[in-house]
């Protein structure tokens, strides 16, 4: 009898706790945040909300960092990049960081980030990442480095459509797709 009552009370308190937690969650503002505002004000408001929603997600934070960085607020963009890279960055975090710098035309910083991404993948598990970085090297005039990375990607997965698309983009001067 006592065990049944204790279980029932525990279940009741759990449900109350879940309900309070759910109710306390802040509802995102949605369209009201940007509707009718001047473009810059709407964009900055959306970016601040995106940063709040990103929490500690590395890909999410880098997505927000990219917008700050490329829209001219390099200080805030770099702060978010540093936040991700000072935690426990994965290969993909370094690659995304390289893409931000590449999009900003900062070739040296891009290459440093890309090299760190490649170093974290010594067994070449991410063949598409290698192809993406290879395409970047070709775009910036370092064809030998680019072809070496494509060679590794094709050796691992010669039937991967995206390796061919990335190579075509790079050689034909098409900006990197997303």
N, CA, C and O of each residue as an XYZ file, in Angstrom:
712
protein
N       0.820     -1.186      0.000
C       0.000      0.000      0.000
C       0.862      1.248      0.000
O       0.628      2.164     -0.789
N       1.888      1.298      0.903
C       2.751      2.458      0.971
C       3.544      2.636     -0.321
O       3.759      3.763     -0.768
N       3.975      1.537     -0.917
C       4.746      1.604     -2.157
C       3.885      2.156     -3.282
O       4.341      2.998     -4.056
N       2.656      1.696     -3.380
C       1.743      2.181     -4.414
C       1.464      3.664     -4.269
O       1.417      4.393     -5.259
N       1.277      4.114     -3.026
C       1.025      5.528     -2.772
C       2.253      6.355     -3.126
O       2.128      7.432     -3.709
N       3.440      5.859     -2.778
C       4.678      6.584     -3.075
C       4.872      6.699     -4.589
O       5.288      7.747     -5.084
N       4.573      5.628     -5.320
C       4.706      5.654     -6.774
C       3.713      6.640     -7.381
O       4.060      7.400     -8.286
N       2.496      6.625     -6.890
C       1.471      7.542     -7.402
C       1.857      8.993     -7.124
O       1.707      9.849     -7.995
N       2.349      9.275     -5.930
C       2.782     10.636     -5.598
C       3.968     11.066     -6.466
O       4.014     12.192     -6.961
N       4.913     10.161     -6.639
C       6.084     10.484     -7.465
C       5.664     10.780     -8.895
O       6.158     11.727     -9.506
N       4.757      9.975     -9.430
C       4.276     10.196    -10.799
C       3.546     11.533    -10.893
O       3.697     12.257    -11.878
N       2.764     11.857     -9.880
C       2.042     13.131     -9.867
C       2.989     14.317     -9.833
O       2.813     15.283    -10.576
N       3.987     14.244     -8.975
C       4.966     15.335     -8.895
C       5.758     15.461    -10.189
O       6.079     16.568    -10.620
N       6.071     14.337    -10.804
C       6.784     14.361    -12.084
C       5.953     15.083    -13.141
O       6.476     15.911    -13.888
N       4.669     14.772    -13.201
C       3.787     15.410    -14.192
C       3.669     16.910    -13.929
O       3.652     17.712    -14.863
N       3.588     17.278    -12.671
C       3.515     18.701    -12.325
C       4.811     19.391    -12.746
O       4.773     20.480    -13.319
N       5.947     18.772    -12.471
C       7.247     19.345    -12.846
C       7.390     19.508    -14.341
O       7.890     20.530    -14.812
N       6.958     18.511    -15.090
C       7.019     18.592    -16.554
C       6.110     19.714    -17.044
O       6.488     20.483    -17.928
N       4.925     19.806    -16.476
C       3.983     20.850    -16.875
C       4.518     22.241    -16.596
O       4.405     23.133    -17.437
N       5.102     22.431    -15.417
C       5.678     23.737    -15.059
C       6.839     24.057    -15.994
O       6.953     25.185    -16.474
N       7.689     23.089    -16.253
C       8.824     23.293    -17.160
C       8.366     23.639    -18.560
O       8.937     24.519    -19.203
N       7.346     22.959    -19.034
C       6.823     23.228    -20.379
C       6.214     24.618    -20.456
O       6.420     25.341    -21.431
N       5.474     24.985    -19.437
C       4.823     26.303    -19.415
C       5.855     27.420    -19.313
O       5.638     28.513    -19.837
N       6.981     27.156    -18.639
C       8.006     28.177    -18.445
C       8.829     28.416    -19.701
O       9.508     29.438    -19.804
N       8.784     27.499    -20.651
C       9.538     27.668    -21.889
C       9.052     28.895    -22.630
O       7.854     29.081    -22.840
N       9.990     29.719    -23.018
C       9.639     30.948    -23.713
C       9.286     30.635    -25.161
O      10.029     29.952    -25.866
N       8.148     31.143    -25.584
C       7.710     30.930    -26.954
C       8.454     31.910    -27.869
O       8.438     33.115    -27.615
N       9.108     31.410    -28.933
C       9.784     32.305    -29.870
C       8.785     33.278    -30.502
O       7.620     32.929    -30.695
N       9.229     34.488    -30.823
C       8.330     35.533    -31.298
C       7.804     35.325    -32.718
O       6.778     35.904    -33.074
N       8.466     34.529    -33.523
C       7.999     34.293    -34.882
C       8.011     35.559    -35.725
O       8.900     36.399    -35.586
N       7.039     35.688    -36.584
C       6.956     36.759    -37.560
C       6.861     38.143    -36.925
O       7.285     39.131    -37.524
N       6.305     38.217    -35.715
C       6.164     39.513    -35.051
C       7.520     40.189    -34.830
O       7.597     41.413    -34.724
N       8.567     39.402    -34.762
C       9.896     39.937    -34.529
C      10.388     40.799    -35.698
O      11.122     41.764    -35.485
N       9.995     40.463    -36.914
C      10.553     41.142    -38.091
C       9.538     41.920    -38.919
O       9.916     42.776    -39.719
N       8.273     41.634    -38.736
C       7.222     42.248    -39.568
C       7.248     43.768    -39.478
O       7.207     44.341    -38.389
N       7.315     44.414    -40.643
C       7.184     45.860    -40.732
C       8.408     46.660    -40.320
O       8.375     47.890    -40.367
N       9.478     46.004    -39.919
C      10.678     46.725    -39.491
C      11.576     46.998    -40.695
O      11.521     46.263    -41.681
N      12.390     48.029    -40.632
C      13.384     48.236    -41.691
C      14.290     47.005    -41.799
O      14.506     46.295    -40.816
N      14.808     46.767    -42.983
C      15.561     45.540    -43.256
C      16.677     45.285    -42.243
O      16.775     44.181    -41.708
N      17.513     46.278    -41.972
C      18.629     46.062    -41.053
C      18.133     45.729    -39.657
O      18.661     44.820    -39.017
N      17.142     46.440    -39.180
C      16.579     46.184    -37.852
C      15.964     44.784    -37.784
O      16.155     44.063    -36.805
N      15.228     44.406    -38.828
C      14.620     43.070    -38.871
C      15.696     41.994    -38.906
O      15.596     40.980    -38.215
N      16.718     42.222    -39.710
C      17.802     41.246    -39.807
C      18.532     41.059    -38.497
O      18.804     39.928    -38.093
N      18.849     42.141    -37.837
C      19.549     42.043    -36.550
C      18.676     41.405    -35.485
O      19.166     40.635    -34.659
N      17.388     41.718    -35.494
C      16.480     41.093    -34.525
C      16.408     39.582    -34.772
O      16.447     38.793    -33.827
N      16.302     39.185    -36.040
C      16.264     37.759    -36.382
C      17.569     37.077    -35.986
O      17.559     35.950    -35.490
N      18.688     37.755    -36.204
C      19.988     37.182    -35.865
C      20.142     36.999    -34.363
O      20.673     35.982    -33.917
N      19.690     37.958    -33.585
C      19.762     37.836    -32.128
C      18.883     36.688    -31.629
O      19.265     35.960    -30.714
N      17.711     36.533    -32.233
C      16.840     35.412    -31.841
C      17.471     34.084    -32.250
O      17.409     33.105    -31.506
N      18.075     34.057    -33.424
C      18.751     32.835    -33.870
C      19.879     32.470    -32.911
O      20.076     31.299    -32.588
N      20.610     33.472    -32.465
C      21.700     33.214    -31.511
C      21.149     32.647    -30.204
O      21.728     31.727    -29.628
N      20.036     33.196    -29.744
C      19.417     32.688    -28.516
C      18.988     31.234    -28.694
O      19.218     30.393    -27.825
N      18.365     30.956    -29.830
C      17.879     29.599    -30.100
C      19.013     28.608    -30.338
O      18.840     27.408    -30.126
N      20.173     29.097    -30.777
C      21.309     28.215    -31.069
C      21.812     27.503    -29.817
O      22.345     26.397    -29.896
N      21.640     28.137    -28.681
C      22.114     27.512    -27.443
C      23.593     27.203    -27.513
O      24.412     28.096    -27.731
N      23.937     25.931    -27.328
C      25.335     25.511    -27.392
C      25.626     24.658    -28.621
O      26.692     24.047    -28.710
N      24.700     24.608    -29.561
C      24.918     23.796    -30.761
C      26.011     24.387    -31.637
O      25.919     25.544    -32.049
N      27.032     23.615    -31.922
C      28.167     24.163    -32.669
C      27.780     24.554    -34.092
O      28.152     25.635    -34.548
N      27.049     23.711    -34.797
C      26.657     24.049    -36.167
C      25.753     25.264    -36.169
O      25.864     26.131    -37.037
N      24.858     25.327    -35.195
C      23.933     26.447    -35.108
C      24.678     27.742    -34.814
O      24.424     28.772    -35.438
N      25.604     27.680    -33.852
C      26.386     28.870    -33.513
C      27.235     29.329    -34.691
O      27.378     30.529    -34.925
N      27.793     28.387    -35.428
C      28.592     28.770    -36.599
C      27.713     29.353    -37.702
O      28.157     30.222    -38.452
N      26.481     28.887    -37.805
C      25.554     29.484    -38.769
C      25.275     30.937    -38.431
O      25.239     31.793    -39.315
N      25.078     31.215    -37.150
C      24.848     32.579    -36.693
C      26.134     33.398    -36.861
O      26.091     34.544    -37.307
N      27.269     32.804    -36.502
C      28.564     33.494    -36.636
C      28.803     33.910    -38.080
O      29.307     35.002    -38.342
N      28.443     33.042    -39.012
C      28.626     33.337    -40.440
C      27.882     34.615    -40.827
O      28.423     35.469    -41.529
N      26.649     34.738    -40.367
C      25.859     35.918    -40.729
C      26.465     37.172    -40.097
O      26.592     38.199    -40.765
N      26.838     37.101    -38.826
C      27.490     38.259    -38.199
C      28.746     38.638    -38.988
O      28.933     39.796    -39.361
N      29.599     37.646    -39.234
C      30.897     37.879    -39.859
C      30.747     38.484    -41.254
O      31.407     39.467    -41.591
N      29.870     37.883    -42.056
C      29.736     38.321    -43.446
C      28.893     39.588    -43.599
O      28.931     40.243    -44.641
N      28.135     39.926    -42.560
C      27.346     41.160    -42.643
C      28.102     42.347    -42.061
O      27.567     43.454    -41.993
N      29.335     42.123    -41.646
C      30.175     43.226    -41.201
C      30.493     43.277    -39.724
O      31.346     44.061    -39.310
N      29.834     42.468    -38.919
C      30.132     42.454    -37.482
C      31.095     41.294    -37.205
O      30.741     40.289    -36.589
N      32.333     41.485    -37.690
C      33.326     40.415    -37.547
C      33.649     40.121    -36.087
O      33.937     38.978    -35.733
N      33.604     41.141    -35.242
C      33.906     40.936    -33.828
C      32.942     39.933    -33.198
O      33.372     38.994    -32.529
N      31.645     40.128    -33.410
C      30.652     39.217    -32.841
C      30.730     37.851    -33.513
O      30.612     36.821    -32.850
N      30.929     37.844    -34.826
C      31.069     36.582    -35.542
C      32.254     35.784    -35.025
O      32.153     34.579    -34.791
N      33.380     36.469    -34.849
C      34.583     35.791    -34.353
C      34.392     35.293    -32.932
O      34.893     34.228    -32.574
N      33.670     36.058    -32.120
C      33.412     35.628    -30.737
C      32.652     34.300    -30.721
O      32.949     33.423    -29.909
N      31.678     34.154    -31.614
C      30.927     32.893    -31.674
C      31.790     31.769    -32.240
O      31.718     30.632    -31.774
N      32.601     32.084    -33.238
C      33.529     31.077    -33.777
C      34.457     30.597    -32.661
O      34.646     29.395    -32.477
N      35.028     31.537    -31.926
C      35.934     31.181    -30.828
C      35.220     30.342    -29.772
O      35.799     29.406    -29.221
N      33.976     30.676    -29.495
C      33.192     29.914    -28.511
C      33.089     28.450    -28.929
O      33.232     27.552    -28.100
N      32.841     28.212    -30.213
C      32.748     26.840    -30.716
C      34.115     26.165    -30.694
O      34.249     25.036    -30.223
N      35.123     26.859    -31.203
C      36.439     26.236    -31.358
C      37.191     26.085    -30.039
O      38.127     25.290    -29.950
N      36.798     26.831    -29.024
C      37.431     26.691    -27.710
C      36.764     25.615    -26.867
O      37.226     25.314    -25.767
N      35.687     25.037    -27.369
C      35.035     23.919    -26.677
C      35.744     22.643    -27.134
O      36.960     22.523    -26.985
N      35.016     21.723    -27.672
C      35.611     20.494    -28.204
C      35.213     20.390    -29.666
O      34.295     19.645    -30.011
N      35.905     21.139    -30.534
C      35.481     21.188    -31.940
C      35.681     19.853    -32.661
O      36.655     19.132    -32.444
N      34.730     19.572    -33.509
C      34.800     18.409    -34.372
C      35.389     18.836    -35.713
O      35.549     20.028    -35.977
N      35.701     17.880    -36.537
C      36.219     18.164    -37.882
C      35.264     19.080    -38.632
O      35.696     20.019    -39.301
N      33.968     18.812    -38.522
C      32.979     19.613    -39.252
C      32.917     21.058    -38.745
O      32.587     21.960    -39.513
N      33.228     21.291    -37.473
C      33.254     22.658    -36.945
C      34.393     23.455    -37.593
O      34.227     24.621    -37.951
N      35.543     22.807    -37.734
C      36.672     23.479    -38.384
C      36.369     23.729    -39.857
O      36.719     24.777    -40.400
N      35.719     22.766    -40.500
C      35.394     22.955    -41.909
C      34.413     24.107    -42.093
O      34.596     24.936    -42.984
N      33.392     24.170    -41.276
C      32.420     25.271    -41.372
C      33.082     26.622    -41.090
O      32.746     27.633    -41.706
N      34.016     26.620    -40.159
C      34.764     27.845    -39.879
C      35.581     28.249    -41.106
O      35.636     29.426    -41.463
N      36.209     27.274    -41.743
C      36.939     27.568    -42.971
C      36.035     28.155    -44.041
O      36.445     29.052    -44.778
N      34.808     27.655    -44.131
C      33.856     28.176    -45.117
C      33.492     29.629    -44.830
O      33.324     30.425    -45.754
N      33.370     29.974    -43.551
C      33.073     31.370    -43.189
C      34.203     32.270    -43.670
O      33.969     33.291    -44.316
N      35.437     31.875    -43.344
C      36.585     32.684    -43.756
C      36.725     32.724    -45.278
O      37.073     33.758    -45.849
N      36.455     31.599    -45.924
C      36.525     31.567    -47.391
C      35.500     32.518    -47.989
O      35.808     33.259    -48.922
N      34.288     32.500    -47.461
C      33.243     33.402    -47.957
C      33.614     34.868    -47.734
O      33.193     35.745    -48.487
N      34.406     35.122    -46.692
C      34.839     36.489    -46.381
C      36.080     36.875    -47.188
O      36.552     38.008    -47.098
N      36.608     35.934    -47.974
C      37.799     36.222    -48.773
C      39.086     36.188    -47.969
O      40.105     36.715    -48.415
N      39.058     35.581    -46.796
C      40.225     35.501    -45.926
C      40.901     34.139    -46.120
O      40.729     33.212    -45.328
N      41.665     34.059    -47.191
C      42.234     32.794    -47.651
C      43.133     32.129    -46.618
O      43.031     30.921    -46.409
N      44.007     32.883    -45.971
C      44.931     32.280    -45.010
C      44.177     31.679    -43.824
O      44.467     30.560    -43.401
N      43.216     32.419    -43.294
C      42.439     31.903    -42.168
C      41.606     30.690    -42.601
O      41.448     29.737    -41.838
N      41.077     30.731    -43.822
C      40.311     29.597    -44.323
C      41.191     28.363    -44.412
O      40.805     27.279    -43.974
N      42.368     28.535    -44.980
C      43.262     27.376    -45.133
C      43.654     26.796    -43.779
O      43.703     25.575    -43.625
N      43.932     27.643    -42.805
C      44.283     27.147    -41.468
C      43.143     26.312    -40.884
O      43.378     25.246    -40.315
N      41.929     26.793    -41.024
C      40.783     26.046    -40.495
C      40.586     24.739    -41.263
O      40.336     23.694    -40.662
N      40.698     24.798    -42.581
C      40.548     23.583    -43.387
C      41.619     22.548    -43.035
O      41.329     21.355    -42.953
N      42.846     23.001    -42.829
C      43.913     22.062    -42.473
C      43.638     21.399    -41.125
O      43.952     20.223    -40.937
N      43.060     22.138    -40.195
C      42.699     21.546    -38.898
C      41.583     20.525    -39.081
O      41.576     19.486    -38.421
N      40.644     20.817    -39.970
C      39.569     19.853    -40.252
C      40.157     18.567    -40.827
O      39.796     17.469    -40.403
N      41.054     18.706    -41.784
C      41.670     17.524    -42.404
C      42.497     16.740    -41.392
O      42.509     15.510    -41.422
N      43.184     17.438    -40.502
C      44.009     16.772    -39.487
C      43.152     15.955    -38.520
O      43.611     14.943    -37.990
N      41.920     16.386    -38.291
C      41.033     15.647    -37.388
C      40.371     14.445    -38.071
O      39.619     13.706    -37.437
N      40.648     14.254    -39.347
C      40.075     13.139    -40.110
C      41.193     12.378    -40.827
O      41.178     12.261    -42.053
N      42.170     11.856    -40.059
C      43.329     11.212    -40.698
C      42.979      9.940    -41.475
O      43.702      9.561    -42.396
N      41.887      9.288    -41.115
C      41.488      8.066    -41.823
C      40.599      8.367    -43.018
O      40.096      7.454    -43.673
N      40.410      9.647    -43.297
C      39.654     10.098    -44.464
C      38.239      9.520    -44.505
O      37.764      9.070    -45.548
N      37.582      9.544    -43.350
C      36.198      9.066    -43.281
C      35.250     10.000    -44.028
O      34.290      9.549    -44.653
N      35.525     11.311    -43.960
C      34.627     12.290    -44.571
C      35.094     12.622    -45.983
O      35.755     13.638    -46.200
N      34.750     11.769    -46.938
C      35.201     11.990    -48.311
C      34.532     13.215    -48.933
O      35.148     13.893    -49.755
N      33.294     13.512    -48.561
C      32.632     14.702    -49.108
C      33.281     15.966    -48.568
O      33.426     16.944    -49.301
N      33.672     15.964    -47.306
C      34.398     17.107    -46.745
C      35.694     17.348    -47.491
O      36.056     18.493    -47.762
N      36.393     16.273    -47.824
C      37.632     16.407    -48.585
C      37.349     17.001    -49.970
O      38.107     17.840    -50.457
N      36.271     16.568    -50.589
C      35.923     17.106    -51.907
C      35.557     18.586    -51.799
O      35.917     19.377    -52.671
N      34.849     18.962    -50.743
C      34.477     20.372    -50.562
C      35.720     21.241    -50.376
O      35.828     22.315    -50.966
N      36.642     20.776    -49.564
C      37.872     21.536    -49.344
C      38.719     21.531    -50.622
O      39.351     22.534    -50.953
N      38.729     20.406    -51.332
C      39.444     20.342    -52.606
C      38.899     21.351    -53.602
O      39.665     21.988    -54.325
N      37.596     21.497    -53.644
C      36.976     22.470    -54.547
C      37.405     23.884    -54.171
O      37.661     24.706    -55.051
N      37.485     24.171    -52.893
C      37.932     25.490    -52.464
C      39.364     25.756    -52.927
O      39.670     26.836    -53.434
N      40.235     24.769    -52.748
C      41.622     24.947    -53.188
C      41.682     25.252    -54.687
O      42.449     26.116    -55.113
N      40.898     24.566    -55.467
C      40.883     24.834    -56.908
C      40.410     26.259    -57.173
O      40.982     26.960    -58.006
N      39.371     26.685    -56.469
C      38.837     28.049    -56.660
C      39.871     29.130    -56.359
O      39.878     30.182    -56.998
N      40.744     28.870    -55.384
C      41.723     29.890    -55.002
C      43.057     29.712    -55.731
O      44.058     30.331    -55.372
N      43.056     28.857    -56.759
C      44.245     28.729    -57.600
C      45.278     27.723    -57.133
O      46.410     27.736    -57.616
N      44.913     26.849    -56.204
C      45.842     25.827    -55.726
C      45.357     24.455    -56.210
O      44.982     23.584    -55.426
N      45.381     24.311    -57.514
C      44.810     23.132    -58.156
C      45.448     21.826    -57.680
O      44.743     20.835    -57.490
N      46.763     21.807    -57.486
C      47.423     20.559    -57.060
C      46.869     20.070    -55.719
O      46.574     18.885    -55.562
N      46.728     20.982    -54.757
C      46.164     20.600    -53.449
C      44.718     20.141    -53.608
O      44.293     19.162    -52.994
N      43.973     20.860    -54.437
C      42.577     20.504    -54.660
C      42.429     19.132    -55.288
O      41.608     18.322    -54.858
N      43.235     18.880    -56.313
C      43.144     17.573    -56.987
C      43.571     16.443    -56.065
O      43.036     15.338    -56.159
N      44.524     16.698    -55.177
C      44.938     15.658    -54.225
C      43.777     15.289    -53.307
O      43.549     14.111    -53.031
N      43.048     16.290    -52.838
C      41.899     16.006    -51.977
C      40.775     15.323    -52.752
O      40.112     14.430    -52.224
N      40.558     15.737    -53.997
C      39.568     15.041    -54.822
C      39.998     13.605    -55.061
O      39.166     12.697    -55.056
N      41.284     13.392    -55.269
C      41.793     12.036    -55.486
C      41.463     11.143    -54.289
O      41.043      9.998    -54.460
N      41.655     11.667    -53.085
C      41.335     10.911    -51.870
C      39.829     10.641    -51.781
O      39.410      9.539    -51.426
N      39.030     11.647    -52.102
C      37.571     11.499    -52.039
C      37.084     10.463    -53.049
O      36.282      9.592    -52.715
N      37.578     10.564    -54.297
C      37.160      9.608    -55.329
C      37.663      8.198    -55.030
O      36.981      7.222    -55.344
N      38.835      8.080    -54.432
C      39.356      6.746    -54.085
C      38.437      6.073    -53.072
O      38.219      4.863    -53.130
N      37.913      6.844    -52.167
C      37.028      6.273    -51.139
C      35.624      6.023    -51.676
O      34.995      5.022    -51.333
N      35.133      6.931    -52.516
C      33.745      6.828    -52.937
C      33.595      7.361    -54.371
O      33.118      8.477    -54.572
N      34.005      6.559    -55.369
C      34.001      7.042    -56.753
C      32.605      7.263    -57.338
O      32.473      7.927    -58.366
N      31.588      6.733    -56.721
C      30.235      6.889    -57.243
C      29.438      7.999    -56.575
O      28.228      8.104    -56.780
N      30.103      8.828    -55.779
C      29.400      9.892    -55.070
C      29.134     11.067    -56.004
O      30.061     11.749    -56.440
N      27.865     11.294    -56.303
C      27.444     12.382    -57.178
C      28.035     13.722    -56.761
O      28.483     14.491    -57.612
N      28.042     14.012    -55.458
C      28.438     15.333    -54.985
C      29.918     15.608    -55.211
O      30.315     16.767    -55.326
N      30.733     14.575    -55.277
C      32.149     14.803    -55.605
C      32.252     15.406    -57.008
O      33.038     16.323    -57.245
N      31.459     14.885    -57.918
C      31.484     15.365    -59.303
C      30.889     16.775    -59.403
O      31.403     17.622    -60.133
N      29.816     17.012    -58.670
C      29.210     18.350    -58.676
C      30.197     19.375    -58.120
O      30.351     20.459    -58.683
N      30.859     19.039    -57.028
C      31.835     19.951    -56.426
C      32.999     20.224    -57.371
O      33.466     21.357    -57.486
N      33.463     19.174    -58.044
C      34.556     19.360    -59.010
C      34.102     20.255    -60.154
O      34.831     21.153    -60.575
N      32.907     20.011    -60.653
C      32.390     20.832    -61.763
C      32.262     22.283    -61.324
O      32.677     23.181    -62.057
N      31.699     22.533    -60.151
C      31.584     23.906    -59.654
C      32.943     24.592    -59.617
O      33.102     25.714    -60.097
N      33.920     23.898    -59.038
C      35.246     24.496    -58.861
C      35.896     24.811    -60.213
O      36.390     25.918    -60.428
N      35.889     23.836    -61.114
C      36.577     24.036    -62.395
C      35.849     25.020    -63.312
O      36.474     25.655    -64.161
N      34.536     25.149    -63.143
C      33.761     26.043    -64.010
C      33.534     27.418    -63.382
O      32.840     28.260    -63.950
N      34.120     27.636    -62.216
C      34.031     28.949    -61.570
C      32.679     29.266    -60.970
O      32.338     30.435    -60.786
N      31.902     28.234    -60.662
C      30.604     28.436    -60.039
C      30.816     28.581    -58.530
O      31.520     27.767    -57.932
N      30.225     29.598    -57.907
C      30.385     29.742    -56.448
C      29.918     28.473    -55.724
O      29.038     27.750    -56.191
N      30.532     28.238    -54.585
C      30.196     27.062    -53.794
C      28.711     27.044    -53.468
O      28.145     28.059    -53.062
N      28.085     25.897    -53.646
C      26.685     25.728    -53.279
C      26.546     25.473    -51.804
O      27.536     25.225    -51.115
N      25.354     25.530    -51.321
C      25.118     25.255    -49.892
C      24.155     24.127    -49.783
O      23.806     23.719    -48.675
